[in-house]
Amino acid sequence: MPDAIIFSIFLPRSPDPRAGRGRRHSLAGLLAVGVAAVIAGSRSFAAIGQ
């Protein structure tokens, strides 16, 4: 089984450790944005945040 399929099965089941205040975004969405930023050339957390 490819890793991407295994990842997509277990990701929604993992607990979300973030605090319950503010706007809530799915963990899968946040990871997707982070991966896209790295693919686009970001090499630090500050660059990913921009």
Sequence and secondary structure as in RCSB ss.txt:
>XXXX:A:sequence
MPDAIIFSIFLPRSPDPRAGRGRRHSLAGLLAVGVAAVIAGSRSFAAIGQ
>XXXX:A:secstr
  HHHHHHHHGGGS   S SSS    HHHHHHHHHHHHHTT  SHHHHH 
